[in-house]
């Protein structure tokens, strides 16, 4: 899929990007009408043979749309004016629809993607600061008005506390136990004890803890290095892109993968509350995996359209 998408022209991508916000809003509205709840979050649609999570698709579509709008504004010579008004309301609408399904983690990822796109678009620092303050205030309200979220935040410092361990502290506590028992090289691939009953969502939200237990510090550092290299490469491609649409979309994809990795790993090591997001390209999950691969297909296409990159690839394969 990534190979096919990397061959699409910018004109074809821009056709999809024009309707990105419309498709995203429609998908998120459908969830509210016929969606199903999983672990308390109403953000899935059941097709009978498979369940899909439209909010994952919306992440990439919204990045495409925002990149298209920002590139259009840049070509008009007015990129520094009203950028927040240009893409902010659509992102806020998507976040409201996601929060209607009680999925704070995914809504947070959308907020960070928006912040990243606004930053790379050159939004004035003062306006950016006001936006961050407003976002932080909104997050605080969402936490303070929900007892369950309050409990998740309360256990960050000590998930082993007597009054919390068997409740909100259970997942972060057993995640830490898994990481601690892995040592330097781990207990062996497939030999994790925490994933067999103690650690819920071991295949998605807490996959990093299982890696730490089975492959040790070496395994977790390898994952960090690989994800860091991927995000760094995406931003390098963005900086090299001559087309503003390619530059903004690549930057948005880099922010998405980087922020989601930070949120997932921060949850696993108990420096962030449990927010319920997957570790990109590592956690189990069809919707998240396929959408991320589609995004990387776009990034690969941008790299292949770079003459220097294409020439280097041709020379390498010619030698073989």
Steps between C-alpha positions, in 0.01 A plus 500: 500500500780741590678416173187573295427825685860617462442496123202735511557848361458815706198587288329176604583558866364853484167374367464288815634779721229743385234275650701383800311701760160408354578127495641519854194674644262261325691196632502637854127580479427146383677372813256699716203348317591133451831465687583253774681542831825324587646538851281802565591687180226537238727527196458180296282390210425130460484370143417149617824333393722780633486808723647827376595817687414803281694742723823332383406564137402857590849573634659455159214661308512808723876529452451481122228765513698730728808465278291588196351808668833622639672452162220689327538788746880502458474519122264794544777674699304526826618200700550696824148640515202321656667157490330399825162604362576318175543147639422529873116480492498180293742329738298617800182359341668162452625505859150578628358206305775272633441621856131422453623142494707563817835440327727760661818329376415529130368854549836589660685365196285721274581800721875434479482454121325836475763662723780352289349620173445848641860509621653402164266741319669789681217606730603794718642388833255709702197352325653152528545549876140615543382195308708267718362663815143460373566137413651432843199665669259288293695185591489592869122546483456163327706332771347677800144434385554124466578295815647212297750729326583662835588158641725424203692824557517445875685167470787628281734567793425177687297232320585259785312711758282280721175676417565508123703189412202272435311772311651774279853406601477140379610550138788746558619296801520174306653682206781615729533149644542360150764758406686449829509121474643510147843616612761563232417225248150391607345169599478377142272557202149378584584438867329805648305424818314830525317462168328178615218658701666769712555767236189593304542625141851349489476477119405867446533769768770318701696320229812698600491343848484151349797581275690620808421182689580260216792681334621715789658843489668409172160433338338821625799711393488335156133598464577858609790526253291362212204731565732796553679424172168473317370834634835670431497367143145624443594851611813495282282409201260782596784753512629390159157513332465786254122475478328662803219241503755217530691690766198563724357149467835335577542728802151406617573128462825544696315680781230230505737202526735676742232626737307173501820309580573739789147461638511120478847460650429766763199293608706180517768656724238683711610856435172569320146383582349208311361663184437191289696565179700245302875495438531570124604198290544287815161461670238259370217671312385504139365855470803661665753287313348545153452874542858547618625298203294717265660811653848350458411421139439872446832588667683242287343654189628845599850356543485322163402825328827651629744474206801445725329215687376338178847521342660341807249213493558442129877488556463258792281257308721529192796378708301195609 
